[in-house]
Amino acid sequence: MRKNIDAIIDNLIVQDYILFASVFILFIVLMILGVILRAKKNVSRLIVSIAFLILLLGPTLGYIEMHKFLFKNHVELLREQKLEFTKAIVVEGKITNGSEVDFYACKIIATAYRKTPNEYKNYILRLKPIQISSIVIQDIQKNQTKEFKMFIEPFSYSNEYEVGLEASCK
């Protein structure tokens, strides 16, 4: 548990600390405002409730949205092929750095899902993938595109499937 927390803290950037401090300061300001307006009970309760909501949701949602904005990338699946003599799928794709900063590492995750003719069932099946595989690509400059090849293995599913790609970059 301690190693996980240390790893999370080591991966934080300056903007993350600014976000967390801003959320905490906003929480304190709203709590003080709630105490000042304690004569108006309903308004005070609303402000205190909003303060706690901001304290609980602000860091998480802010972190997710800020990293989507700061580390924009686009992953495209070029080709996927199931190998006949090995239990594996070869996935070829490309990743493009769409942000204003250089990436020093991108973790690309390929996920294989079952596929059915039913659109709604496909959405539910995406929640429980057949197999997941990942690779890390180093040093992607601004507006640069890099191609990659990876394997999803072991893969023994014999029916129709679909492969999805996503990436998280730093």
N, CA, C and O of each residue as an XYZ file, in Angstrom:
680
protein
N       0.826     -1.187      0.000
C       0.000      0.000      0.000
C       0.875      1.257      0.000
O       0.603      2.217     -0.721
N       1.921      1.232      0.815
C       2.819      2.380      0.898
C       3.521      2.614     -0.439
O       3.719      3.761     -0.840
N       3.900      1.530     -1.135
C       4.563      1.660     -2.435
C       3.625      2.286     -3.468
O       4.055      3.090     -4.295
N       2.344      1.915     -3.418
C       1.365      2.487     -4.352
C       1.212      3.986     -4.125
O       1.170      4.763     -5.079
N       1.129      4.386     -2.870
C       0.991      5.810     -2.550
C       2.241      6.567     -2.969
O       2.146      7.665     -3.518
N       3.422      5.986     -2.715
C       4.668      6.629     -3.135
C       4.741      6.770     -4.652
O       5.212      7.790     -5.156
N       4.279      5.758     -5.382
C       4.294      5.817     -6.845
C       3.357      6.908     -7.355
O       3.692      7.611     -8.308
N       2.199      7.057     -6.740
C       1.250      8.101     -7.148
C       1.843      9.479     -6.891
O       1.763     10.359     -7.749
N       2.434      9.673     -5.723
C       3.014     10.970     -5.381
C       4.200     11.297     -6.291
O       4.378     12.451     -6.683
N       5.003     10.299     -6.627
C       6.148     10.533     -7.518
C       5.719     10.960     -8.916
O       6.457     11.673     -9.595
N       4.537     10.533     -9.355
C       4.068     10.861    -10.703
C       3.288     12.170    -10.780
O       2.857     12.557    -11.866
N       3.095     12.860     -9.658
C       2.388     14.135     -9.695
C       3.271     15.216    -10.301
O       4.491     15.206    -10.138
N       2.631     16.155    -11.007
C       3.349     17.280    -11.598
C       2.942     18.561    -10.871
O       2.030     18.543    -10.044
N       3.606     19.656    -11.173
C       3.358     20.929    -10.486
C       1.890     21.327    -10.603
O       1.307     21.799     -9.627
N       1.282     21.150    -11.768
C      -0.115     21.523    -11.968
C      -1.041     20.732    -11.047
O      -2.079     21.245    -10.629
N      -0.680     19.499    -10.729
C      -1.494     18.703     -9.803
C      -1.488     19.320     -8.403
O      -2.531     19.416     -7.758
N      -0.326     19.731     -7.946
C      -0.238     20.352     -6.624
C      -1.012     21.668     -6.586
O      -1.664     21.977     -5.588
N      -0.943     22.448     -7.677
C      -1.704     23.699     -7.749
C      -3.200     23.401     -7.694
O      -3.939     24.095     -6.996
N      -3.656     22.383     -8.417
C      -5.063     21.981     -8.396
C      -5.496     21.595     -6.984
O      -6.524     22.066     -6.498
N      -4.717     20.741     -6.326
C      -5.092     20.275     -4.990
C      -5.130     21.432     -3.994
O      -6.028     21.503     -3.156
N      -4.163     22.330     -4.084
C      -4.138     23.485     -3.186
C      -5.328     24.401     -3.450
O      -5.929     24.916     -2.508
N      -5.673     24.608     -4.711
C      -6.818     25.468     -5.064
C      -8.117     24.883     -4.527
O      -8.952     25.613     -3.992
N      -8.289     23.596     -4.664
C      -9.499     22.939     -4.156
C      -9.565     23.077     -2.638
O     -10.629     23.364     -2.089
N      -8.450     22.879     -1.963
C      -8.443     22.983     -0.506
C      -8.737     24.417     -0.051
O      -9.484     24.623      0.905
N      -8.157     25.396     -0.729
C      -8.410     26.806     -0.384
C      -9.876     27.154     -0.620
O     -10.491     27.838      0.198
N     -10.438     26.688     -1.732
C     -11.862     26.927     -2.008
C     -12.739     26.289     -0.935
O     -13.737     26.877     -0.518
N     -12.372     25.089     -0.487
C     -13.091     24.420      0.593
C     -13.062     25.264      1.869
O     -14.096     25.468      2.506
N     -11.891     25.745      2.235
C     -11.750     26.563      3.449
C     -12.576     27.848      3.333
O     -13.256     28.232      4.285
N     -12.522     28.515      2.175
C     -13.277     29.758      1.974
C     -14.780     29.497      2.104
O     -15.489     30.266      2.753
N     -15.261     28.425      1.495
C     -16.690     28.113      1.579
C     -17.097     27.726      3.002
O     -18.193     28.065      3.448
N     -16.229     27.025      3.705
C     -16.548     26.686      5.104
C     -16.620     27.950      5.964
O     -17.514     28.073      6.801
N     -15.700     28.880      5.771
C     -15.741     30.140      6.515
C     -17.004     30.913      6.179
O     -17.643     31.487      7.061
N     -17.367     30.926      4.881
C     -18.599     31.597      4.459
C     -19.820     30.936      5.086
O     -20.762     31.624      5.479
N     -19.814     29.614      5.182
C     -20.914     28.899      5.830
C     -21.034     29.243      7.298
O     -22.142     29.353      7.823
N     -19.893     29.415      7.974
C     -19.905     29.788      9.392
C     -20.394     31.225      9.557
O     -21.160     31.521     10.474
N     -19.955     32.113      8.676
C     -20.384     33.521      8.753
C     -21.898     33.627      8.548
O     -22.557     34.424      9.215
N     -22.448     32.835      7.637
C     -23.880     32.894      7.334
C     -24.688     31.880      8.153
O     -25.747     31.442      7.703
N     -24.220     31.503      9.326
C     -24.914     30.475     10.112
C     -26.285     30.919     10.598
O     -27.099     30.080     10.984
N     -26.557     32.214     10.588
C     -27.885     32.694     10.980
C     -28.939     32.262      9.954
O     -30.088     32.002     10.311
N     -28.552     32.189      8.712
C     -29.453     31.697      7.654
C     -29.133     30.214      7.456
O     -28.254     29.855      6.673
N     -29.855     29.369      8.173
C     -29.524     27.951      8.246
C     -29.527     27.240      6.892
O     -28.604     26.480      6.601
N     -30.533     27.469      6.071
C     -30.610     26.769      4.787
C     -29.464     27.160      3.867
O     -28.868     26.302      3.215
N     -29.152     28.450      3.809
C     -28.052     28.915      2.965
C     -26.728     28.361      3.493
O     -25.882     27.926      2.712
N     -26.551     28.376      4.789
C     -25.336     27.872      5.410
C     -25.152     26.381      5.138
O     -24.049     25.949      4.803
N     -26.212     25.595      5.276
C     -26.141     24.156      4.991
C     -25.802     23.894      3.530
O     -25.018     22.998      3.218
N     -26.397     24.680      2.637
C     -26.112     24.523      1.207
C     -24.645     24.814      0.912
O     -24.002     24.062      0.179
N     -24.115     25.885      1.467
C     -22.718     26.253      1.226
C     -21.767     25.204      1.802
O     -20.776     24.853      1.162
N     -22.058     24.706      2.994
C     -21.211     23.674      3.597
C     -21.292     22.380      2.779
O     -20.278     21.709      2.589
N     -22.479     22.028      2.297
C     -22.626     20.833      1.453
C     -21.824     20.979      0.161
O     -21.142     20.046     -0.263
N     -21.909     22.145     -0.456
C     -21.142     22.401     -1.686
C     -19.642     22.329     -1.388
O     -18.873     21.810     -2.197
N     -19.232     22.844     -0.240
C     -17.811     22.799      0.140
C     -17.319     21.353      0.242
O     -16.237     21.032     -0.248
N     -18.104     20.483      0.874
C     -17.691     19.090      1.005
C     -17.721     18.370     -0.340
O     -16.861     17.533     -0.611
N     -18.702     18.687     -1.183
C     -18.726     18.108     -2.527
C     -17.489     18.502     -3.321
O     -16.886     17.670     -3.999
N     -17.116     19.759     -3.236
C     -15.915     20.237     -3.931
C     -14.673     19.549     -3.373
O     -13.776     19.182     -4.131
N     -14.614     19.373     -2.056
C     -13.463     18.709     -1.446
C     -13.348     17.252     -1.888
O     -12.243     16.748     -2.088
N     -14.489     16.573     -2.042
C     -14.464     15.163     -2.423
C     -14.285     14.953     -3.924
O     -13.510     14.090     -4.337
N     -14.990     15.727     -4.742
C     -14.974     15.511     -6.184
C     -13.946     16.351     -6.934
O     -13.476     15.952     -8.000
N     -13.599     17.507     -6.387
C     -12.706     18.434     -7.081
C     -11.357     17.860     -7.464
O     -10.967     17.957     -8.628
N     -10.626     17.263     -6.527
C      -9.306     16.739     -6.886
C      -9.365     15.622     -7.929
O      -8.551     15.595     -8.852
N     -10.312     14.710     -7.791
C     -10.389     13.579     -8.716
C     -10.804     14.019    -10.113
O     -10.112     13.727    -11.088
N     -11.930     14.721    -10.214
C     -12.402     15.161    -11.526
C     -11.449     16.178    -12.149
O     -11.228     16.163    -13.360
N     -10.886     17.058    -11.324
C      -9.928     18.033    -11.827
C      -8.682     17.362    -12.371
O      -8.180     17.744    -13.428
N      -8.180     16.365    -11.659
C      -6.994     15.619    -12.100
C      -7.250     14.945    -13.446
O      -6.423     15.028    -14.355
N      -8.389     14.283    -13.569
C      -8.708     13.566    -14.806
C      -8.830     14.534    -15.981
O      -8.235     14.312    -17.035
N      -9.595     15.599    -15.803
C      -9.796     16.557    -16.893
C      -8.522     17.317    -17.235
O      -8.253     17.577    -18.408
N      -7.744     17.670    -16.236
C      -6.505     18.395    -16.496
C      -5.514     17.533    -17.265
O      -4.836     18.024    -18.167
N      -5.424     16.262    -16.919
C      -4.501     15.385    -17.633
C      -4.980     15.077    -19.044
O      -4.162     14.885    -19.944
N      -6.284     15.027    -19.249
C      -6.798     14.889    -20.624
C      -6.388     16.089    -21.461
O      -6.043     15.944    -22.634
N      -6.424     17.269    -20.865
C      -6.073     18.496    -21.588
C      -4.563     18.613    -21.793
O      -4.111     18.926    -22.894
N      -3.782     18.363    -20.741
C      -2.335     18.541    -20.833
C      -1.645     17.471    -21.670
O      -0.665     17.756    -22.358
N      -2.143     16.259    -21.616
C      -1.475     15.136    -22.280
C      -2.357     14.526    -23.369
O      -2.592     13.318    -23.390
N      -2.840     15.379    -24.271
C      -3.685     14.910    -25.374
C      -2.891     13.967    -26.267
O      -1.748     14.239    -26.633
N      -3.523     12.863    -26.605
C      -2.909     11.936    -27.551
C      -3.999     11.253    -28.348
O      -5.164     11.224    -27.950
N      -3.602     10.711    -29.473
C      -4.545      9.999    -30.327
C      -3.923      8.659    -30.688
O      -2.826      8.605    -31.244
N      -4.628      7.579    -30.369
C      -4.156      6.241    -30.680
C      -5.052      5.676    -31.771
O      -6.278      5.739    -31.679
N      -4.432      5.131    -32.792
C      -5.186      4.598    -33.925
C      -4.777      3.150    -34.176
O      -3.592      2.819    -34.213
N      -5.776      2.302    -34.346
C      -5.539      0.900    -34.658
C      -5.355      0.775    -36.168
O      -6.269      1.077    -36.935
N      -4.179      0.331    -36.592
C      -3.915      0.169    -38.021
C      -4.300     -1.222    -38.509
O      -4.917     -1.376    -39.563
N      -3.924     -2.237    -37.722
C      -4.186     -3.606    -38.154
C      -4.156     -4.521    -36.944
O      -3.375     -4.315    -36.015
N      -5.000     -5.519    -36.960
C      -4.966     -6.564    -35.940
C      -5.183     -7.895    -36.631
O      -6.023     -8.025    -37.521
N      -4.407     -8.883    -36.204
C      -4.471    -10.185    -36.853
C      -4.303    -11.278    -35.815
O      -3.377    -11.253    -35.004
N      -5.208    -12.230    -35.854
C      -5.115    -13.376    -34.949
C      -4.156    -14.390    -35.572
O      -4.329    -14.791    -36.723
N      -3.157    -14.796    -34.814
C      -2.189    -15.769    -35.304
C      -2.782    -17.171    -35.231
O      -3.538    -17.490    -34.312
N      -2.432    -18.002    -36.208
C      -3.038    -19.330    -36.301
C      -2.341    -20.378    -35.444
O      -2.999    -21.233    -34.852
N      -1.021    -20.318    -35.375
C      -0.295    -21.379    -34.686
C       0.085    -21.012    -33.255
O       0.625    -21.841    -32.522
N      -0.189    -19.802    -32.868
C       0.060    -19.354    -31.496
C      -1.215    -18.731    -30.962
O      -2.032    -18.211    -31.721
N      -1.375    -18.786    -29.671
C      -2.554    -18.182    -29.061
C      -2.262    -16.704    -28.802
O      -1.980    -16.303    -27.673
N      -2.334    -15.902    -29.866
C      -2.014    -14.477    -29.732
C      -2.661    -13.678    -30.857
O      -3.049    -14.215    -31.894
N      -2.762    -12.370    -30.607
C      -3.210    -11.413    -31.624
C      -2.085    -10.397    -31.793
O      -1.541     -9.901    -30.806
N      -1.735    -10.087    -33.039
C      -0.768     -9.029    -33.319
C      -1.561     -7.754    -33.561
O      -2.472     -7.728    -34.389
N      -1.211     -6.698    -32.835
C      -1.893     -5.410    -32.958
C      -0.860     -4.383    -33.425
O       0.181     -4.202    -32.793
N      -1.164     -3.717    -34.536
C      -0.311     -2.639    -35.024
C      -1.115     -1.350    -34.978
O      -2.292     -1.321    -35.335
N      -0.460     -0.287    -34.534
C      -1.146      0.989    -34.428
C      -0.167      2.135    -34.449
O       1.036      1.948    -34.627
N      -0.705      3.327    -34.264
C       0.158      4.496    -34.158
C      -0.404      5.429    -33.103
O      -1.613      5.496    -32.884
N       0.505      6.150    -32.451
C       0.132      7.108    -31.426
C       0.681      8.468    -31.829
O       1.823      8.588    -32.271
N      -0.160      9.499    -31.666
C       0.218     10.861    -32.020
C       0.144     11.738    -30.786
O      -0.844     11.711    -30.051
N       1.191     12.514    -30.562
C       1.231     13.476    -29.465
C       0.515     14.736    -29.929
O       1.019     15.443    -30.801
N      -0.643     15.027    -29.366
C      -1.425     16.198    -29.743
C      -1.344     17.322    -28.734
O      -2.112     18.281    -28.816
N      -0.428     17.223    -27.783
C      -0.341     18.246    -26.742
C       0.785     19.228    -27.039
O       1.457     19.136    -28.066
N       0.976     20.165    -26.122
C       2.012     21.188    -26.270
C       3.306     20.807    -25.546
O       4.248     21.599    -25.514
N       3.362     19.624    -24.974
C       4.556     19.170    -24.265
C       5.039     17.855    -24.863
O       4.275     17.131    -25.501
N       6.315     17.556    -24.648
C       6.876     16.286    -25.088
C       6.533     15.213    -24.063
O       6.574     15.461    -22.858
N       6.195     14.027    -24.544
C       5.911     12.904    -23.652
C       7.199     12.138    -23.420
O       7.934     11.862    -24.368
N       7.485     11.790    -22.166
C       8.654     10.943    -21.939
C       8.260      9.476    -21.867
O       9.123      8.607    -22.000
N       6.973      9.172    -21.660
C       6.521      7.784    -21.656
C       5.016      7.733    -21.909
O       4.254      8.526    -21.356
N       4.606      6.799    -22.741
C       3.184      6.546    -22.989
C       2.917      5.061    -22.792
O       3.580      4.213    -23.390
N       1.944      4.760    -21.950
C       1.531      3.376    -21.745
C       0.332      3.128    -22.643
O      -0.718      3.749    -22.476
N       0.491      2.221    -23.594
C      -0.577      1.881    -24.534
C      -1.183      0.560    -24.097
O      -0.482     -0.432    -23.896
N      -2.504      0.568    -23.955
C      -3.226     -0.612    -23.488
C      -4.124     -1.110    -24.610
O      -4.959     -0.369    -25.127
N      -3.944     -2.369    -24.980
C      -4.796     -3.021    -25.969
C      -5.709     -3.998    -25.234
O      -5.261     -4.784    -24.398
N      -6.997     -3.930    -25.564
C      -7.980     -4.761    -24.887
C      -8.814     -5.505    -25.920
O      -9.295     -4.906    -26.881
N      -8.984     -6.799    -25.725
C      -9.807     -7.621    -26.618
C     -11.160     -7.875    -25.944
O     -11.231     -8.303    -24.792
N     -12.229     -7.597    -26.700
C     -13.601     -7.764    -26.197
C     -14.343     -8.761    -27.070
O     -14.047     -8.925    -28.253
N     -15.321     -9.427    -26.452
C     -16.240    -10.249    -27.242
C     -17.135     -9.320    -28.048
O     -17.422     -8.203    -27.618
N     -17.577     -9.779    -29.215
C     -18.429     -8.959    -30.075
C     -19.677     -9.752    -30.454
O     -19.603    -10.935    -30.788
N     -20.827     -9.072    -30.395
C     -22.099     -9.684    -30.767
C     -22.822     -8.747    -31.730
O     -22.419     -7.594    -31.880
N     -23.870     -9.214    -32.378
C     -24.656     -8.318    -33.246
C     -25.449     -7.269    -32.458
O     -25.865     -6.258    -33.024
N     -25.657     -7.499    -31.169
C     -26.427     -6.594    -30.328
C     -25.540     -5.445    -29.841
O     -24.562     -5.668    -29.126
N     -25.885     -4.231    -30.229
C     -25.095     -3.039    -29.891
C     -25.036     -2.794    -28.386
O     -23.984     -2.432    -27.860
N     -26.153     -2.988    -27.692
C     -26.201     -2.748    -26.251
C     -25.403     -3.794    -25.476
O     -24.747     -3.472    -24.486
N     -25.461     -5.032    -25.923
C     -24.698     -6.093    -25.275
C     -23.194     -5.863    -25.476
O     -22.400     -6.165    -24.585
N     -22.799     -5.330    -26.640
C     -21.390     -5.006    -26.876
C     -20.889     -3.975    -25.875
O     -19.762     -4.064    -25.388
N     -21.734     -2.999    -25.572
C     -21.359     -1.972    -24.595
C     -21.106     -2.606    -23.230
O     -20.148     -2.240    -22.549
N     -21.941     -3.539    -22.827
C     -21.782     -4.217    -21.540
C     -20.565     -5.144    -21.557
O     -19.852     -5.254    -20.561
N     -20.331     -5.811    -22.694
C     -19.187     -6.722    -22.788
C     -17.852     -5.980    -22.717
O     -16.834     -6.582    -22.375
N     -17.839     -4.691    -23.032
C     -16.599     -3.900    -22.930
C     -16.154     -3.756    -21.471
O     -14.984     -3.483    -21.206
N     -17.071     -3.938    -20.536
C     -16.729     -3.837    -19.122
C     -15.930     -5.044    -18.626
O     -15.222     -4.961    -17.622
N     -16.052     -6.171    -19.345
C     -15.313     -7.375    -18.960
C     -14.547     -7.906    -20.175
O     -15.044     -8.771    -20.896
N     -13.340     -7.386    -20.397
C     -12.568     -7.799    -21.569
C     -12.073     -9.245    -21.466
O     -11.952     -9.807    -20.377
N     -11.791     -9.824    -22.636
C     -11.250    -11.181    -22.684
C      -9.797    -11.178    -22.229
O      -9.388    -11.996    -21.405
N      -9.016    -10.234    -22.784
C      -7.587    -10.164    -22.491
C      -7.107     -8.728    -22.610
O      -7.596     -7.973    -23.451
N      -6.146     -8.347    -21.766
C      -5.570     -7.001    -21.781
C      -4.059     -7.128    -21.881
O      -3.451     -7.986    -21.241
N      -3.461     -6.263    -22.690
C      -2.014     -6.246    -22.834
C      -1.554     -4.798    -22.926
O      -2.310     -3.938    -23.376
N      -0.325     -4.518    -22.505
C       0.151     -3.130    -22.570
C       1.637     -3.072    -22.897
O       2.390     -4.013    -22.645
N       2.037     -1.930    -23.471
C       3.443     -1.637    -23.731
C       3.691     -0.181    -23.363
O       2.754      0.604    -23.223
N       4.962      0.169    -23.207
C       5.344      1.545    -22.922
C       6.245      2.028    -24.051
O       7.225      1.374    -24.406
N       5.895      3.184    -24.607
C       6.707      3.806    -25.653
C       7.346      5.053    -25.055
O       6.671      5.856    -24.412
N       8.641      5.211    -25.267
C       9.395      6.317    -24.684
C       9.546      7.466    -25.678
O       9.568      7.252    -26.890
N       9.648      8.678    -25.154
C      10.039      9.893    -25.887
C       9.249     10.132    -27.172
O       9.669      9.727    -28.256
N       8.113     10.787    -27.036
C       7.329     11.217    -28.190
C       7.285     12.740    -28.160
O       6.742     13.330    -27.226
N       7.848     13.366    -29.165
C       7.920     14.826    -29.239
C       6.559     15.405    -29.612
O       5.649     14.676    -30.006
N       6.431     16.745    -29.481
C       5.188     17.428    -29.860
C       4.868     17.138    -31.325
O       5.748     17.183    -32.185
N       3.598     16.839    -31.597
C       3.074     16.576    -32.941
C       3.761     15.414    -33.655
O       3.650     15.292    -34.875
N       4.456     14.574    -32.926
C       5.118     13.424    -33.527
C       4.191     12.212    -33.482
O       3.391     12.064    -32.558
N       4.308     11.353    -34.482
C       3.546     10.112    -34.540
C       4.528      8.949    -34.539
O       5.502      8.941    -35.292
N       4.259      7.975    -33.689
C       5.096      6.770    -33.650
C       4.217      5.548    -33.874
O       3.116      5.444    -33.335
N       4.726      4.635    -34.676
C       4.021      3.374    -34.892
C       4.505      2.354    -33.869
O       5.636      2.424    -33.386
N       3.630      1.407    -33.548
C       3.985      0.373    -32.579
C       3.358     -0.944    -32.988
O       2.393     -0.987    -33.750
N       3.926     -2.013    -32.467
C       3.404     -3.363    -32.672
C       3.431     -4.048    -31.318
O       4.421     -3.977    -30.590
N       2.340     -4.708    -30.992
C       2.266     -5.408    -29.714
C       1.463     -6.697    -29.865
O       0.769     -6.900    -30.862
N       1.567     -7.546    -28.876
C       0.865     -8.821    -28.879
C      -0.112     -8.881    -27.713
O       0.195     -8.445    -26.603
N      -1.288     -9.425    -27.983
C      -2.224     -9.760    -26.914
C      -2.162    -11.271    -26.789
O      -2.609    -12.006    -27.670
N      -1.596    -11.718    -25.670
C      -1.442    -13.152    -25.482
C      -1.587    -13.522    -24.018
O      -1.320    -12.663    -23.177
N      -1.971    -14.683    -23.659
C      -2.538    -15.735    -24.479
C      -3.971    -15.385    -24.880
O      -4.737    -14.850    -24.078
N      -4.317    -15.687    -26.106
C      -5.650    -15.376    -26.615
C      -6.204    -16.623    -27.289
O      -5.790    -16.979    -28.392
N      -7.143    -17.282    -26.618
C      -7.689    -18.545    -27.137
C      -9.166    -18.437    -27.506
O      -9.804    -19.453    -27.782
N      -9.716    -17.231    -27.516
C     -11.135    -17.041    -27.832
C     -11.341    -17.295    -29.323
O     -10.612    -16.738    -30.144
N     -12.314    -18.121    -29.685
C     -12.467    -18.525    -31.080
C     -13.591    -17.796    -31.820
O     -13.656    -17.869    -33.047
N     -14.470    -17.099    -31.111
C     -15.583    -16.398    -31.764
C     -15.160    -14.989    -32.184
O     -13.980    -14.642    -32.151
N     -16.161    -14.181    -32.581
C     -15.883    -12.819    -33.023
C     -15.431    -11.951    -31.852
O     -15.961    -12.053    -30.745
N     -14.448    -11.100    -32.113
C     -13.905    -10.227    -31.078
C     -13.609     -8.851    -31.683
O     -13.644     -8.659    -32.899
N     -13.320     -7.913    -30.796
C     -12.961     -6.558    -31.195
C     -11.800     -6.106    -30.334
O     -11.722     -6.460    -29.158
N     -10.888     -5.319    -30.914
C      -9.732     -4.832    -30.175
C      -9.857     -3.321    -29.996
O     -10.146     -2.596    -30.948
N      -9.637     -2.858    -28.774
C      -9.668     -1.433    -28.479
C      -8.307     -0.977    -27.968
O      -7.606     -1.732    -27.295
N      -7.933      0.266    -28.291
C      -6.664      0.836    -27.851
C      -6.900      2.103    -27.065
O      -7.806      2.874    -27.382
N      -6.105      2.324    -26.054
C      -6.104      3.592    -25.318
C      -4.702      3.824    -24.789
O      -3.910      2.891    -24.655
N      -4.402      5.095    -24.486
C      -3.062      5.431    -24.014
C      -3.123      6.464    -22.899
O      -3.997      7.330    -22.885
N      -2.196      6.362    -21.980
C      -2.008      7.401    -20.965
C      -0.541      7.809    -21.020
O       0.356      6.969    -20.952
N      -0.316      9.106    -21.143
C       1.031      9.611    -21.350
C       1.447     10.543    -20.227
O       0.612     11.092    -19.508
N       2.761     10.709    -20.090
C       3.334     11.617    -19.083
C       4.354     12.477    -19.765
O       4.975     13.324    -19.124
